[in-house]
Amino acid sequence: MNSRDPPSKILLLIITYLPPSFPLTNDYLFETFKQYGEIKKILIFERGKTNKAFIEYYDIKHAIQARRDMMGKSITIQGGRLLIHFSRLKQLNLEVVDHTRGTQYQPHEVETQAQPERQVQNLQNTPILIQEEIKPPLIDLTQVLQLQAVDVSHGSEESPTKAIMETQLKQLERILDEDYANEVARSNLTQVDEQQQVINELLAQKPSKYLKVQNIDERVTAKMLYNMFNRFGHLNALLFQKKDNIAILQFTNIDHATIAKELLNNIMFFSREIRILFHQIDNLEASNPNEEYYVGSQTKFKIVPLSKVLVFSGISDLLDIQDMVKLVGKIQEIKLEQYSIQITMLDIYEALKVISVLSEYEYKGNKINLILK
């Protein structure tokens, strides 16, 4: 099963990266694909992490248009990337796969003399559900084949209908298994290509005062990034591409960018491991509304190694600080001194979270002083 198969009224949908909790139904697929033409039948198969479905149109041109438009798209914002092939099946026989969730649709037939022409046309283009067997959950095709074989063996004479159904079922199972194997091979090849791309990027690295930070957690803001990176190199500004979870950082010079990269590359920041590369760019400026150009305080802190011990000062109510820190990260130990409070976090990752949120934070009119010990 591949894109070189001749066009067919029946499409095979391979749906990957769909969350297991997502309620994929025939009606959902019908609502998604009905815009391309009248749908005759829909049949869903669930095979491990990959969901598969057949959609049969009344007209082959509608199947071609649906495949052309939906290939590579996702059926939901949570995932569900579509790979669509023309099926080798001549017809989609829902009876062959008894006990699975198959739905048949047909155009609504009306009397043309009883309604105005425009209304009749609208009704004829409106599919209606005429049959749906609701059976939770879907069963494996191998089990269906075994059940069919048992039924045939129990009969005194083999039923021609059952023999045909068994043959069609074997054909359907073979096609699905072949396509599943091809999909696994294609997925492995894609992973190899992605790994090679990473290797190529690393080999092409040239020192720069610009850093590209990738895989940023959705909860992180431009200010939080600035607060953290400015502690480990003098940071001028950054460009935050929130939609892509990427930020471009501009340091005062190559040395400071190198230090920040060495200290923070591949470190866990909130729930993601950030990846940092040198970035080659002439200047830093926003080119579209989805990019945020951020200039922080430009305070030049003394650059120190990573530490899970934080020292706070600058405000009178020192005990209030521990309450704020508890809201951000996990505390291991607290030491209260006369003019400061020393808080040891559970690990350096928790300490980085606190730095990103509370660095130069103003509390009751006073700025909190925070240093790493």
C-alpha positions as CSV (number, residue, x, y, z in Angstrom):
1,M,0.0,0.0,0.0
2,N,1.6,3.2,-1.1
3,S,1.0,6.5,-2.9
4,R,1.6,4.8,-6.3
5,D,-1.5,2.7,-6.0
6,P,-4.1,3.8,-8.6
7,P,-6.9,6.2,-7.4
8,S,-9.8,4.5,-5.7
9,K,-13.1,5.5,-4.1
10,I,-11.8,3.9,-0.9
11,L,-9.2,5.7,1.2
12,L,-7.0,4.1,3.9
13,L,-6.3,6.5,6.7
14,I,-3.3,5.9,8.9
15,I,-3.6,8.0,12.0
16,T,-0.5,8.4,14.1
17,Y,0.4,10.3,17.3
18,L,-3.3,10.3,18.4
19,P,-3.7,10.4,22.2
20,P,-5.2,7.1,23.5
21,S,-7.9,9.0,25.3
22,F,-9.2,10.7,22.2
23,P,-12.7,9.4,21.2
24,L,-12.1,8.5,17.6
25,T,-15.5,7.6,16.0
26,N,-17.0,7.1,12.6
27,D,-19.1,10.2,13.1
28,Y,-16.0,12.3,13.9
29,L,-14.3,11.1,10.6
30,F,-17.6,11.7,8.7
31,E,-17.8,15.3,9.9
32,T,-14.1,15.9,9.0
33,F,-14.3,14.3,5.5
34,K,-17.9,15.1,4.4
35,Q,-16.8,18.4,3.0
36,Y,-15.2,16.7,0.0
37,G,-18.2,14.7,-1.2
38,E,-20.8,12.2,-0.3
39,I,-19.5,9.4,1.9
40,K,-20.8,5.9,1.5
41,K,-19.1,3.9,4.3
42,I,-16.6,4.3,7.1
43,L,-14.8,1.5,9.0
44,I,-12.3,2.1,11.8
45,F,-9.6,-0.4,12.9
46,E,-7.4,0.2,16.0
47,R,-4.0,-1.5,15.8
48,G,-1.8,-0.6,18.8
49,K,-0.5,2.9,18.7
50,T,-1.6,3.4,15.1
51,N,-5.3,3.9,14.3
52,K,-6.6,3.0,10.8
53,A,-9.8,3.7,9.0
54,F,-11.4,3.1,5.6
55,I,-13.5,5.9,4.1
56,E,-15.4,5.0,0.9
57,Y,-16.8,7.8,-1.2
58,Y,-19.6,7.5,-3.9
59,D,-17.4,9.3,-6.4
60,I,-13.7,8.7,-7.0
61,K,-13.0,12.4,-7.6
62,H,-14.2,13.2,-4.1
63,A,-11.7,10.6,-2.7
64,I,-8.9,12.1,-4.8
65,Q,-9.7,15.6,-3.5
66,A,-9.9,14.5,0.1
67,R,-6.6,12.7,-0.1
68,R,-4.9,15.7,-1.7
69,D,-6.2,18.2,0.9
70,M,-5.9,16.1,4.1
71,M,-2.6,14.3,3.5
72,G,-0.1,15.2,6.3
73,K,-2.6,17.2,8.4
74,S,-3.8,16.4,11.9
75,I,-7.5,15.6,12.6
76,T,-7.3,17.2,16.1
77,I,-5.2,19.8,17.9
78,Q,-4.0,17.0,20.2
79,G,-2.4,15.1,17.3
80,G,-3.5,12.4,14.9
81,R,-1.4,13.0,11.8
82,L,-2.9,11.6,8.7
83,L,-1.2,9.5,6.1
84,I,-3.7,8.6,3.3
85,H,-3.4,6.0,0.7
86,F,-5.8,4.7,-2.0
87,S,-7.0,1.3,-0.9
88,R,-6.6,-1.8,-2.9
89,L,-10.0,-3.0,-1.8
90,K,-12.5,-3.2,-4.6
91,Q,-15.4,-2.6,-2.2
92,L,-15.7,-2.0,1.5
93,N,-17.8,-4.9,2.9
94,L,-18.8,-4.1,6.4
95,E,-20.2,-7.6,6.9
96,V,-16.8,-9.1,6.5
97,V,-15.6,-7.6,9.7
98,D,-18.5,-8.4,12.0
99,H,-18.2,-7.1,15.5
100,T,-16.3,-4.0,14.5
101,R,-17.5,-0.5,14.3
102,G,-18.7,0.1,10.7
103,T,-21.1,2.7,9.5
104,Q,-22.9,3.0,6.1
105,Y,-24.2,6.3,4.8
106,Q,-26.4,7.1,1.7
107,P,-27.8,10.2,0.1
108,H,-31.3,11.2,1.3
109,E,-33.8,10.4,-1.5
110,V,-36.7,12.8,-1.8
111,E,-39.6,13.4,-4.2
112,T,-38.4,16.1,-6.7
113,Q,-42.0,17.2,-7.5
114,A,-42.9,17.9,-3.9
115,Q,-40.1,20.3,-3.2
116,P,-38.5,23.3,-4.9
117,E,-35.4,22.5,-7.0
118,R,-32.9,24.2,-4.6
119,Q,-34.3,22.5,-1.5
120,V,-34.3,19.1,-3.2
121,Q,-30.6,19.6,-4.2
122,N,-29.7,20.5,-0.6
123,L,-31.5,17.4,0.7
124,Q,-29.9,15.1,-1.8
125,N,-26.4,16.4,-0.8
126,T,-27.2,15.6,2.9
127,P,-26.1,12.1,4.0
128,I,-28.0,10.4,6.7
129,L,-26.9,7.6,9.0
130,I,-28.8,4.4,8.3
131,Q,-26.8,1.8,10.2
132,E,-24.2,1.8,13.0
133,E,-23.4,-1.1,15.2
134,I,-22.0,0.2,18.5
135,K,-19.6,-2.4,19.9
136,P,-17.0,-1.5,22.5
137,P,-14.1,-2.0,22.0
138,L,-12.8,-3.0,18.6
139,I,-11.4,-6.5,18.4
140,D,-8.3,-7.7,16.6
141,L,-8.8,-9.0,13.0
142,T,-6.9,-12.2,14.0
143,Q,-9.6,-12.9,16.6
144,V,-12.3,-12.3,14.0
145,L,-10.6,-14.7,11.6
146,Q,-10.4,-17.3,14.3
147,L,-14.2,-16.9,15.1
148,Q,-15.1,-17.2,11.4
149,A,-12.9,-20.4,11.1
150,V,-14.6,-22.0,14.1
151,D,-18.1,-21.2,12.7
152,V,-17.2,-22.8,9.4
153,S,-15.7,-26.0,11.1
154,H,-18.8,-26.5,13.2
155,G,-21.2,-26.6,10.2
156,S,-21.9,-29.8,8.5
157,E,-21.2,-28.3,5.1
158,E,-19.1,-25.2,4.4
159,S,-21.2,-22.2,3.6
160,P,-20.2,-20.4,0.4
161,T,-21.0,-17.0,2.0
162,K,-18.7,-17.7,4.9
163,A,-16.0,-19.0,2.7
164,I,-16.1,-15.7,0.7
165,M,-16.2,-13.7,3.9
166,E,-13.1,-15.6,5.2
167,T,-11.2,-15.0,1.9
168,Q,-12.1,-11.3,2.0
169,L,-11.1,-11.0,5.6
170,K,-7.7,-12.6,4.9
171,Q,-7.2,-10.2,2.1
172,L,-8.1,-7.3,4.3
173,E,-5.8,-8.5,7.1
174,R,-2.9,-9.0,4.7
175,I,-3.3,-5.4,3.3
176,L,-3.4,-3.9,6.7
177,D,-0.4,-5.9,8.0
178,E,1.6,-4.9,4.9
179,D,0.8,-1.3,5.3
180,Y,1.5,-1.3,9.0
181,A,5.0,-2.8,8.3
182,N,5.7,-0.1,5.7
183,E,4.6,2.5,8.1
184,V,7.0,1.2,10.8
185,A,9.8,1.2,8.3
186,R,9.0,4.7,7.2
187,S,8.8,5.9,10.8
188,N,12.2,4.4,11.6
189,L,13.7,6.1,8.5
190,T,12.3,9.4,9.7
191,Q,13.9,9.0,13.1
192,V,17.2,8.2,11.4
193,D,16.9,11.4,9.3
194,E,16.1,13.5,12.4
195,Q,19.1,12.1,14.2
196,Q,21.3,12.8,11.2
197,Q,20.0,16.4,11.1
198,V,21.0,16.9,14.7
199,I,24.4,15.5,14.0
200,N,24.8,17.8,11.0
201,E,23.8,20.8,13.1
202,L,26.4,20.0,15.8
203,L,29.1,19.5,13.3
204,A,28.3,22.8,11.7
205,Q,28.5,24.7,15.0
206,K,30.6,27.9,15.0
207,P,31.0,30.1,18.1
208,S,28.6,33.1,18.1
209,K,27.2,35.6,20.6
210,Y,23.8,34.3,19.6
211,L,22.3,31.1,21.0
212,K,19.2,29.2,19.8
213,V,17.3,27.6,22.6
214,Q,14.9,24.8,21.6
215,N,12.3,22.6,23.3
216,I,11.1,25.2,25.8
217,D,8.2,24.3,28.1
218,E,4.9,26.0,27.3
219,R,4.7,27.6,30.7
220,V,7.9,29.5,30.3
221,T,7.8,33.2,29.3
222,A,10.3,35.5,27.7
223,K,11.0,37.1,31.1
224,M,11.7,33.8,32.8
225,L,14.2,32.8,30.0
226,Y,15.9,36.2,30.4
227,N,16.1,35.9,34.2
228,M,17.7,32.4,34.0
229,F,20.2,33.0,31.1
230,N,21.3,36.4,32.4
231,R,22.6,34.7,35.5
232,F,25.2,32.7,33.5
233,G,26.2,35.3,30.9
234,H,25.5,38.9,30.2
235,L,22.4,38.8,28.1
236,N,21.3,41.8,26.0
237,A,18.0,40.7,24.6
238,L,16.1,37.7,23.3
239,L,13.5,36.9,20.6
240,F,10.9,34.4,21.8
241,Q,9.1,32.3,19.2
242,K,6.4,31.1,21.6
243,K,4.5,29.1,19.0
244,D,7.6,27.0,18.1
245,N,9.0,26.8,21.7
246,I,12.2,28.4,20.4
247,A,14.2,31.5,21.6
248,I,17.1,33.3,20.1
249,L,19.4,34.9,22.7
250,Q,21.9,37.8,22.1
251,F,24.8,38.0,24.6
252,T,27.3,40.8,24.9
253,N,30.0,38.6,23.4
254,I,30.9,35.1,22.3
255,D,32.6,34.2,25.7
256,H,29.4,34.8,27.6
257,A,27.3,32.9,25.1
258,T,29.7,30.0,25.3
259,I,29.6,29.9,29.1
260,A,25.8,29.9,29.2
261,K,25.7,27.2,26.6
262,E,28.1,25.0,28.5
263,L,26.3,25.4,31.8
264,L,22.7,25.1,30.6
265,N,22.7,22.9,27.5
266,N,20.5,19.7,27.9
267,I,19.4,20.8,31.3
268,M,15.8,20.1,32.6
269,F,13.9,23.4,32.8
270,F,10.5,22.9,34.1
271,S,9.3,19.7,32.4
272,R,11.5,19.8,29.3
273,E,15.2,19.3,28.5
274,I,16.3,22.4,26.7
275,R,18.7,22.1,23.8
276,I,21.1,25.0,23.0
277,L,23.0,25.6,19.8
278,F,25.2,28.5,18.5
279,H,23.1,30.5,16.1
280,Q,24.4,32.5,13.1
281,I,22.4,35.7,12.6
282,D,23.2,39.3,11.8
283,N,20.7,41.1,14.1
284,L,17.9,40.3,16.4
285,E,14.5,41.6,15.5
286,A,10.9,40.4,15.4
287,S,9.6,39.6,11.9
288,N,6.0,38.6,12.7
289,P,3.3,39.1,15.4
290,N,4.1,35.6,16.9
291,E,7.6,36.7,17.9
292,E,8.3,38.6,21.1
293,Y,11.3,40.8,21.4
294,Y,12.3,41.1,25.0
295,V,14.9,43.3,26.7
296,G,15.4,42.7,30.4
297,S,17.1,44.6,33.1
298,Q,20.6,44.0,31.7
299,T,21.9,43.6,35.2
300,K,25.4,42.2,35.1
301,F,25.6,39.4,37.7
302,K,28.8,37.7,38.7
303,I,28.8,34.4,36.7
304,V,29.0,31.4,39.1
305,P,28.5,27.7,38.6
306,L,25.1,26.0,38.9
307,S,24.0,25.6,42.5
308,K,20.9,24.5,44.3
309,V,21.6,26.9,47.2
310,L,19.9,30.3,46.9
311,V,20.4,33.3,49.2
312,F,17.7,36.0,49.4
313,S,17.9,39.4,50.9
314,G,16.7,43.0,50.3
315,I,13.3,42.9,52.0
316,S,12.3,43.0,55.7
317,D,9.8,40.1,55.7
318,L,12.3,37.3,55.0
319,L,9.9,34.6,56.0
320,D,7.5,35.7,53.2
321,I,10.2,34.6,50.7
322,Q,10.0,31.0,51.7
323,D,6.3,31.0,51.0
324,M,6.9,32.4,47.5
325,V,9.7,29.9,46.8
326,K,7.4,27.0,47.9
327,L,5.0,28.1,45.1
328,V,7.6,27.7,42.5
329,G,9.9,24.8,43.5
330,K,10.6,22.1,46.0
331,I,12.6,23.1,49.1
332,Q,15.1,20.9,50.9
333,E,16.3,23.1,53.7
334,I,15.9,26.7,55.0
335,K,18.4,28.7,57.1
336,L,17.3,32.1,58.5
337,E,20.0,34.6,59.1
338,Q,19.9,38.2,60.4
339,Y,19.6,40.0,57.0
340,S,19.1,37.1,54.6
341,I,17.5,33.7,54.2
342,Q,19.3,30.7,52.7
343,I,17.2,28.2,50.9
344,T,18.5,24.9,49.6
345,M,16.4,23.5,46.8
346,L,15.8,19.8,46.1
347,D,18.2,20.0,43.1
348,I,19.6,22.5,40.6
349,Y,16.6,22.1,38.4
350,E,14.3,23.4,41.1
351,A,16.7,26.2,41.7
352,L,16.6,27.3,38.1
353,K,12.8,27.5,38.2
354,V,13.0,29.8,41.3
355,I,15.7,32.0,39.6
356,S,13.6,32.4,36.5
357,V,10.5,33.5,38.4
358,L,12.0,35.5,41.4
359,S,15.1,37.0,40.0
360,E,14.9,40.8,40.6
361,Y,11.3,40.4,41.7
362,E,9.7,43.4,43.4
363,Y,7.9,42.7,46.6
364,K,6.1,45.4,48.6
365,G,8.1,48.1,46.8
366,N,11.5,46.5,47.3
367,K,13.5,44.4,44.9
368,I,14.5,41.0,46.1
369,N,18.2,40.3,45.9
370,L,18.9,36.7,44.8
371,I,22.4,35.1,44.5
372,L,23.6,31.5,44.0
373,K,25.9,30.2,46.7
